[in-house]
Amino acid sequence: MTTLRRAGNTLFWLLLGALVLISAGLYNGFPLVTSDTGTYLNSALELSVPDDRPITYGLWTLATGLRSSLWLVIFAQGLLLAWLLWRCMVAFVPRLQHPAGRLGLLLAATWLTGVSWYCSQLMPDIFTAVGMLALALLLLTRPALPERLALLAILLLAAIMHSSNLLSLLLTVLSVGAVGWQQRLFRRGVLQRASWLLALAVTLAGWVMLPGLHLAFGGSGEISKASPAFLMARLSETGVLEKFLHENCGPQNQYKLCAFQNDLPNDAMLFMWDANSPLQRTGGWNANRDEYRHIIRQILLSPRYYPLLVSESIQATLRQLTHVGYGDGLTPFRENTSPYWKVGGYTPYELKEYMSSLQNRGLLDFKSLNERVYTVHLLALLAIGWLVLGAGRARVAPAAVGLVLVCGAGLVSNAFVTGSLANVLDRLQGRVSWLLPWVALLLLAQYLPVERWRPQPHPAPESPH
């Protein structure tokens, strides 16, 4: 009975935590949407594989929303994230025992970082951070078998939720393993070797499971049909494509892109989505897939392009690390837009809520949040540096240092993958950047010397002689 009561008490606090984590959706009046939301909802409605993204989030939407309410989708996201954050507090802040204190820390993180603005979206973006948290708990704690299996399942789900997650999470696992081996963290017991091998196997399995999932739902068995187009857009933005076309266009190579070699778009977004871009004017990504694959292969096999590719990748990664603002893509999507039609197709009776939301009335303002977020990120960096590298390092447990390592590797891996292979956008880094202040809060809550702030007792008066 005591165990049942304890489980019920934990569930109560987790439900409160989930509500905190979807508070942005509650404030908005409806789950937040982006231009991509319609594609994901369409894959849920038709059980079809989109050309440019996995079907996984469509299945998640179908399973959690039950075709009855889109609120259930973001509430499930909030509950999953609340459990992971709660487990982090139990593992890394043991002196914070009372559930109310943990909920207070969650409230502070939500207000300081704006994580709720990602958790409340009908988008798979929050699952990148979910995968990194599951990985940290796997590698740095010793969970019981049921919890370990749950964490492995969450890691796999996060990996196949978005095509960029496959590479981001794999690079995170590999980089943590490399640093762990070099710093002997496995031998010292900071990282769990068996758990690392399992995490590596799971992230590798995602590369096989996602194409298999697409085949099962009538797809082509590819991770994404549009990958060559996204890569080509990025090569156009960096100038590599222009250099290649100038050097290779001629009678021997009649690429369709040769007609646009002096008129390539300045950024990847225009290359992908502008109606007058070379991609759109030549038939879209399906019509250009073979040509784009051939050009990409020629570039990757030509060492003369390597210095430019490396330089651009480093630059894009560093730029992406600084793009942590909120509100990217959260514009109104009213009548005759893809999100509007697909929300109406999924839950028609919620369409009025959708239309009257703050987002669709153009009333969302992220200025104050973004000013706060950039300050908080800077303070978080200083706090982590002081605790892990500076005067506070003597008190910090090795597992806490391991948490900094895992989340730091995750942030850099995400920045490298999204910045180098897709676009430098706030949305793509903001989805994970909130982990930095979260880790700082955990370390401060555990290691900040609270005795310094407690009132000191007045000395007893001396007795008269």
N, C-alpha and C positions, 0 to 999 in steps of 0.2 A: 504493500500500500504506500509505503514511504517512497519507493522508486517511482510509482505511478504519479504520486503527488508532485515529486520533483520534476518529472517529465512534463506534467501539465503546467507547472510554474514556468519552466523554461520556454515552452511553447507560447505561453502568454506574453512573455517578454520579447520573443522573436516576432510575434505578430505586431507588437508595438513598433519594433525595429523596422519591420517591413513597411509599415505606414509612414515612418519617418523617411525611409529611403524612396518612397514614391510621393513625397510631399510636393514636389514640383508639379507632378501630374494633377494632384488634388488642387493645388493653387491655380493651375491652368484651366481646370474644369473638364479636362479630358486628357487621355494619354497623348504625349507629344508625338508628332509625325515629322518625317522629312520627305524629300522627293522620292526616296527609295522605298518608303513604307508601302506604297501601292504594289510594287513588285513582290514584296514578301507576302502581303495579304493575298495577292493573286495566286501565289504558289500554294497557299493554304487552301484557298477556295477550289482550285482546280487540280491540286496535287500534281502539279507540273514543275519541271526543273527550269528555272530561269536561265537564260543564256549567260548572264554576267554575274551570277552569284549562286551560292549553294541553296538547296531546298530546305536545309536544316531548320532555319528560323521559321519558315512557313509551317513545318511540322510542329515546332515548339508552340507557335501561335494556335495551331489547330488543337493541340493536346491540352494546353493550359486555358485557352479561352472557351473551349467547349462549344464553339459557335453560338455562345450566348452573350458574352460581354468581353470587350477588349480591355476592360479594367482588370479582369482576371489575369490577363497576360502579364501586365506590368506588376501586378501584386505577386505573381509567382516569381518574377525576377527579383522583386524586393525581398521576398522570403528567402530565396536561395542566397542572395548576397548578405542578408542579415545573419544567416547561419554561419557563413564563412567569416564575417567580421567578428561575430560573437566568439567563434572558436579561436580567432587570433587574440582576442582580449583574454580569454581563459589561458591560452598558452604563453603569451608574452607579457601580460600584465597581471601576474598572480596576486599582487597585493590589492588589486581592485576586485573585491569579493562580491559586493552587493550588486544584484542585477540593476538597481536604479542607477548606480554609478556607471555601469557599462552602457546603459541606455543614454546617460548624460554624455559619455564620450562619443557615442554614435551621433547624438544630436549636434555636438560640437563639430564633428567631422563633416556632417551634412551641411551645416551653415558655412563653415570655413572653405570647403572645397567645391560645393555645388554638385557632388556626385549624384544627387537625386535627379538632376537634369538629364543624365544619361540613363539612369535606372528607370525613369518614367517614359522613355521613348519606346515606340513600337519598332525597334531596331535591334540588331544583334550586337551593337557596339559594347554594351556593358559586359559581354561575355569574355572579352579580352582580359579585363581585369579579374573577372571571376576565375579564369584559368590560371592566372598568376598567383592568386590567393590560394587556390587549391594546391598548386605546386609547392608554395612555401610551407603549407601545413604538412604536406607529404614528406618533404625533405627535412624539416626542422623539428618535427614532433614525432612521437611514437604512438600513433593512433591504434586503437583496437581494430581487429580485422574488419568488422562491418563499416567502421568509419573510413578505413583505408580504401576499401572497395568503393565506397561512395565518392571519395575524393578522386580516385582514378576515373570513375565514370564522369564526374564533373569536368575533369581535365580533358577527357576525350570529347565530351559534348562541346566544350568551349573551343577546342581545336577545329572541329568540323563545322562550327557555327558560321565562320566567315573564312574565305580563302586566305586572307592575310594572316589569320590566326595560326594556320598550319605552320607557316614559316616562323612567325614571331615566337610562338611557344616552343618550337623545336630549337631555335637559336638560343632562347632563354635557358632551356635545359642543358644544351651543350656548353654554353658559356659558364653557367654555374658549375658544371662538372669540371671544366678546365681550371677554373679558379680554385675549386675545392681540391682538385688533385695537386695543383701547384702549391697551395697553402696548407696542404695536409689536413684539410677540414674533415675528410672522410676518416682518416686514421684517428683524429682527435675526437670523433663522435659528434661533431657539430652537424654534419650532413649525414643522412642515412644512405649508405651505399645501395642497399637492396631497393629502397624506395626510389633512388635516382635511376637505377636500371629499369624499374617498372615504369617510371615517368617517361624515360626515353623510349621504351617499347610502345607506350600508349601514344605518344606524339608521332612516332613513326607510323603506327597503325592507322592514324587518321588519314595519311596520304593514300592508303589503300581503301579504307572504309568509305570515304566521301565519294570517290568515283563509283564504288559498288552501290552506294545508296542512290546515286543518280541513275545508275542502270536499272535498279529495282523500280524506279518511278518513271521509266520510259525515256530517260535522258541518254546522252551519248557516252557516258562513262568517263567524262572529263571533269576536272575540278571546276573549270570555267571556260566556256567557249570564247569569252571575250578577253581572256588574258593577253593574247598577242596585241590586241588593240590598246589595252591599257599600257603595256610596255612600250608600244610604239609612241603613244602620246607622251610618255615620260621621256623617251629618247628625243622627241621633237622639242620638248621644253628645254632640255639640256643643251641642244645644239648638235648633239651627236648625229642625229638623223640628217640634218642639213649637210654636215660634213661628208657623211656617207654618200648622199645623193649626188653631191657635187663631184665626188671622186669616181662614182660608178655609173651614173646615168650616161647613156650613149647608145649607139646602134646595137651593141652586144647585150645591153640590159634595158629592156623596155618596161620598167616598173611603172605602175599607174601613178605612183607618188612623184615620179620625175616631172610630171606636169605642174607640180606644186612646190618644187624645190626652192623657189624664191618667194613663196607665199605661205610658208608654214605658220600655224598659230604660235603665239608667244607662250602659251601655257597649256598644260595637259587637259584642263577642263574644257577649254575651247576646242581642242582637237577631238575630244570625245563627244561633246554634246552640241556644239554649235551647228546649226543647219547648213552653214556654208563651209564647214571644215572639209579638208580632203577626205576624211573618213566617211562623212555623210554623203558627200557628192559622188563618191565612187561605190556606193551600195551598202555601206555599213560594215560591221565587223565580220559577219559571215561571208560576205563577198570578198573580203580582203584578207581572210585568215591565212591562206597559203602564202600569199606574197609577204605578209608581215612576218610570218614565221621564218621565211627564207632570209629576209633582211636581218632579222634579229640573230639568226644563226651566223650569218656572215660577219656581223659586228662582233659577236662573242668569240669568233675564231680568228679575229684579226688583232694581234697584239698592239698595233699602232693606236687603237682606240682605248687601250687599257688605262693610260694615264688620265685621259679625260673622264672615263667612266668612274675611276676611283676618286678623282677630285670632286666630281659632281655628287657622288654618293656620300662622301664625307660632309660636303657642304649641306646637302639636303638633310642628312641626319641631324646635324647641329641646328639647322633652322627649325626642323620639326620639333626638337626638344624644347624650343622656346614658344611654340604655338600651343598654348594651353587655355585659350579663351573659350568662353561659352556663348551659345546662341547661334553657332555656325549651322546653317541649314534650317533653323526653326522659324521660317517665314510662314505667312498664311498660305494655305492650300484649300481654296474654296471651290466653287462649282467648276465642273469641267477640268478637274485635275485628277491625276491617278489616285492619290490618297482619298479624295472625296468619293470617287466611284467605288473603291474597294472597301472603304469603311462601311458604305451603304450596302455593299454586297455581303459583308460579313455579319453585321448587326444593324439592320435598317433602322430599328427604333432608337439607336444611339446617334443617328446622324444629326439630330437637332442639338444634342450636347456637343458634338464635334464642331458644328458650325458656330455655336455660341461661345466656344472656348476663347480664352485670351489670345492664344496663338492666331486663331483664324479671324480675330478682330484687330490684329496688328498691335496688341497692347502689351506684348512682352518686351521688357527693357533689361538688358544685361550689363549696362554700364557699371553700376555699383558692384555687381557680383564680380565682373572681370577686374575691376580695380582691387578688390579684396583678394581675389585668387592669386594675382601676380605677387602681391605682398606676402601672402601666406606661403607661396612656394619658395620665395627667397628666405623667409624666416625658417621654413622647414629645412632647407639646405644648411643654414647656419646651425640650427639645433642638432641635426644629425652629425654634422662635422664636429661640433663641440663634444657630443656624447661618444662618438665612435673613434674620432681621431685626436681629439683634444684633451682637455682637463678631465672630462668625465669618463674616459675610456676604461679606467681601472675598475669602475663599478658595473660596466655593461657586460651582461652574460654573452658567451659566444653565440648562443642561439639568436640573440637580438642582432648581432653583427651579421649572422647568416640571413636574417630577414631583410636587412639593408641590401645585402648582396643579391638575393633573389629578385626583389622588387626593382632594384637599380638595373640589373641585367634585363629585366622585362621592359623597363621604360626605354632603354637604349635599343633593344631588339625591335620593339614596336616602331620607334622613330626611324631606324634603318630600313625596315621593310616597307613601311608606308611612304616615307620620304623618298627613298631611292627607286622604288618600283611603282609607285602610284602618284600621289600628290602631297604637297606640303600644305596641310589644312589643320585648323584648330580642332575640328571634330575628330580627326584621326589620332591625335595625340592626347587631346583632352579626355578621351575615353579611359585612359590609364594614368594620366598625370596626377590625378587625385590620390594615387597610392603613395606618393612622396609625402604630402602632409599627413596622411593616415599613419604611416610608419613613424613619422616624427611625433605624433600625438601618443602613440603607443610607448615609445621610448621615454618621452617626458613623463607620462603617467606612471611609469614603473621606476624611473631612475632619478627624477627630480627630487632633490633632498627637501622633503616637506618640513622637516624639523626646523629648517631655517626660517620658515614662515609662521611657525607656531609662536604664540606669545610666551615669553619666558616668565617663569614664576618670580615674583619679587622675593629677594632674600629676606629671611626672618630678621626682625630687629634684634640687635644685640641686647642681651640682658644686662642690666646695670650691675656694676661691681659692688 
